[in-house]
Amino acid sequence: MSHLVVRGRRINWTLVLVLGYLFYLLLGAMVFQLLEKQAEAQSRDQFQLEKLKFLQNYTCLDKQALEQFVQVILEAWEKGVNPEGNSTNPSNWDFSNSFFFAGTVVTTIGYGNLAPSTVAGQVFCVFYALFGVPLNLAFLNQLGKGLNAHLITLERWVHKPGRARVQLQTLALALFLTAGTLLFLVFPPMIFSYVEGWSYGEGFYFTFITLSTIGFGDYVVGTDPNKHYISMYRSLAAIWIVFGLAWLALVFNLGADLMEKFLQLKWHNLGCQISAARTPRSWELGAASAQVNKPIGIARDGSLPVCT
């Protein structure tokens, strides 16, 4: 566990990271509240207005009957039944849709638009996830190792005498990020936009929310009852999700590693500047200047050098 010594006090890097994490959550909460609360209030007022108009147009109904009907619609939606369309809509539990649902369970995406309604289905889902989630993690870990091995092979393939190793690593990383971005983040929204009728921005939003396993459930492929999908559409989407998860997990791990090192380095430099701000004795001026200006490195174990 790395520490930073500033003016004789040891500061735990983990504590700094926890405080920064909590601050980031608080910042997100304030921004989301600022952006979404007013829009939610407008939508709620609009919905109440539409109910009043409906009651005025159909005087044979009263408010209680309308509220009961709205409750029926909500219960149907919670059970995965789309209120649009009729009883001839395709089943949510045919093989393709069930395969897609199984993928959302083991990957922990959990859109929330569909869930087992029978006791037997709920019990099976618990045990299925209990063994499926670790299996999925092991599979993604192995898939990640395979992608990493291909990166190493690519680095060796482009290796030429006289070329710096850092340049080779940068080139291999750039190719990995570019190919993955195009394959998993850029092209899929085009397909979803065409098939689902979404805008490209909505398709990209769905793509990232899905591959990051956030899974809000506001956008889900293959759920529009007015569209006729090919039988394997959602199954292919589930396969895309699995491989996209492996790629994005590597990107997130890389980003987390770089962010941790960057923040540790910035924090260490800040500590050095604070220490250097103390009024030195005349015979210490030269040594203090050399200490502050010399390059800062991170040890092999991830710890930072002590600044006093």
N, C-alpha and C positions, 0 to 999 in steps of 0.2 A: 504494500500500500504506500503510495507516494505522498510525501509531505513537502511543504514549502516553509522555509524558515525566514520570517520577516521580523527584524528587530528582536531577535532572540525568541520569537514565538513560532511554534510549529502549527501550521494550518493544514488540516486534512483535505486532500483534493476531493475525496468522496463527498464530504460535507458540502464543498463548493458546488459539485455537480448536482447534488440533491436540491440545494437551494435554487440553482439555475433552472432545474427541471420544474420545480414548483412555480417559479416565476413565469416560465414559458406557458404553463397551464393557465395561470391567472391571466396572462396577456391574451391567450386565445379565448378565454371565457368572456373577457370584456369586449373583444373585437366582434365575436359572434353575436353577443347580445346587442351591440350597437348596430350590426348589419341586419339582423333577422327579426328582432323583437317587433319593430314597427310594421314590417311586412306581415308578420303573423297576426297582429291586431287587425290590419286591414282585411286579411283573408277571413278572419273570424267574423268581422262585421258584415262583410259581403255575403258570407254564408247565412247569417241570421236574416239579412235582408231578402235573400232568395227564398228562404222558408216562409217569410211573411207574405211575399208575392204569391207563392204557391198556394197558401191558405186563402188569400183573397180571390184567386182565380177559381179555386175549388171549394166553395162554401160548404159542401157536404162533409168536409173533413174538419176536424178540430185539431188543436195543437197537440193534444196527447196522442192521437192516432198517428200524426206525422212523426212525432218523436219515437214511437214504437217502430214505425217503418224504418226510420233512420238506424235504430238499434239493430234491426234485422239485417240491414245492409252491412253494418260494421261487423257483426258476427260472421256473416258470409265471407267478408273480406279477410278476417282473421283466420278463417279456415281454408283460405286459398281460392275461394270461389270469386271470380270477377263479376261484379254486379252488371257489367255490360254484356250484351249478347243474350243467348238463351241456353236451354238445357242441352243443345246439340254442340256446344263448345267442346273442343278437344279436352281430354282429361289431363289434369295436372300430374297424374300418377301413371301415365304410360311409361314404357321403358326408357325412352329418351329423357323425359322430364325427371324420372326417378333416378337415372344415372347422374343427371345434373345436380339433383338434390343431394345425392350421396357425396358428390364432390364438394359441395358447399359445407357439408358436415365435417368431413375429415380435414378440410383446409381451414376450418373455423371461420369461414366468411359469414355464414348465417344471415342471409338477406332479411329474413323475417317475414317475407311475403307468403311463405309456405311452411307448414310444420305438420307433423303427424297429429291426427285428431283422435285416433283410437288408443286405448290403453296399451294394447299389444304393440302398436307402432311406436308409442312413446318409450316403452321399456326397451324395445329393440334398439331405438335410436340412442339411448343412453349407453348401452353396451357396445353398440357399433362405433360410437365416438370414442369410448374408453380405449378400445384397441386400435381404432382407425387413425386417431390423431397422432399417437406415437409412430405408427407405421408410416403416415404421411411425412412426419418430420424426418424419419430415417431415410425415406425415399428422396426427399428434397435435399437432405444432406449429401447423399450419394450423388445425386444429380449435380449439385453444386461442386463436388469434388471433380466430377467429370468435366464440367465447364472450366474449372480452374486448370485442369490438366491440359485442356485444349489451349488455354492461354499460354501455358509454359511451352507447349509444342509450337505455337505461333511465334513466340519470342525466339526460340531456337532456329526456326525456319528463316526469319528475317535477319538473323545474326550475321554480321559481316565484320571482318577484321578492321579495327580502327574506329568502329562506331561505339559510342559510349553506351554502357549498360542502362543507364537511366533513360536515354532516348528510346531504347528498345522497349523497356517496360512501359513508357509513356505511349508509344505507338500501339503496343498490344492492348493496353487498357483503352485507348481511344477507339480501336476497332471493335473491341468487345462492347463498349457502351453504345457506339453508333449502331452496330448491327442489332443489338437487343432493343434499343429505342425504336428503331424502324419496325422490327418484327413484332414487338409486344405493345408498343405505345402509340405508334403513328399510323400503321396500316389497319389494325383492328377497328379503330373508331370509324374509318371510312366504310368498312363492311357493315358495322352496326348502324351507322347513319342511313345506309342504303336499305337495309332489311327492316329496321325498326321505324324508320321515318324520323329519327332524331337529327338534331343539328350536329355538326362535327364536335362542337364544344361539349354537348351533352354526351356524345359517344366517348370522348376523351375522359370526361369526368367519370363515367361508368367504368371505363377501363382501369383508371388509376385506383378508384375506390375498391374495385374488385381485387386487383392484384396485390394491393396493400392489405387485404383481408379486413378492411374496415366494414364493407358491406352494409350500407345503410338500408338498401331495399327500395329506395325511391325509383331506381331504374334497374330493371331486370330483363334480360333478353328472353324472347320467346313467350311473352305473357299477354300480348295483345290479341283479344279474341276475334278481332276483325281482320287479322292477317293469317295467311296460310303458310306455315313454315315447313321446310323439308324435315323429314323424320329424324335426321341425324344432326339437326342444327344445334340443339342444346348439348348434345353429346360432344360434338366438336368444340363447342365453347368451353366445356368442362376440361377437355384435354389442353386447350390453349391456356386455361387458368393455371393448370398444374405447372406447365413449363414456364409460364410467365412468373409465377410465384418464385420458382427457383432462381430465375434471373434477377428479379427485383430484390430478393432476399440478399443476394450477393452485393447488389448495388447499395442496399441499406447498410450492410455490414461494413463495406468499404467506406461509405460516408460517415458512419459512426466512428470508425477507427481514425479517419482523417480529422473529424471534428474534435475528438478527444485529444489528439496530439496538438491540434491547433490551439485549443483552449488552454491546455496545460502550458504550452509555450508562451501564450499571451499572459497567463497568470504569473508565470515565472518572471517574465520580463517586467511586469508591473511590480512584483516584489523586489526585483533588483533596483528599479528606479526609486522605490520608496526607501530602500536601504542606502542608496547612493545620495539621497536628498539630505541625509544627516550631515551636519557640519563636521568635516574631517579635520584632524590635526594637520599641520603643515607638512609633516614628514610622510603623511598617508595619502596625499593628493595623487601622486603618480600611481601608486598601487590601486587606489580606488578607481581611477580613470581606466586603467587597464582591465580591471575586473568587470566594469560596466560595459565596456565596448567590445569585449571579446565575444566570439560567436557562442551561442547557446545550443547545446545538443541534448538529446534524450538518450539515456543509457539503454542497454539491451533489455533490461528488465522492465522498461517503460517508465522508470522513475526519472525525476529531474534533478540536476545538480543543485546543491544547496547554495543559496545566495545569502550572505551575511553582511 
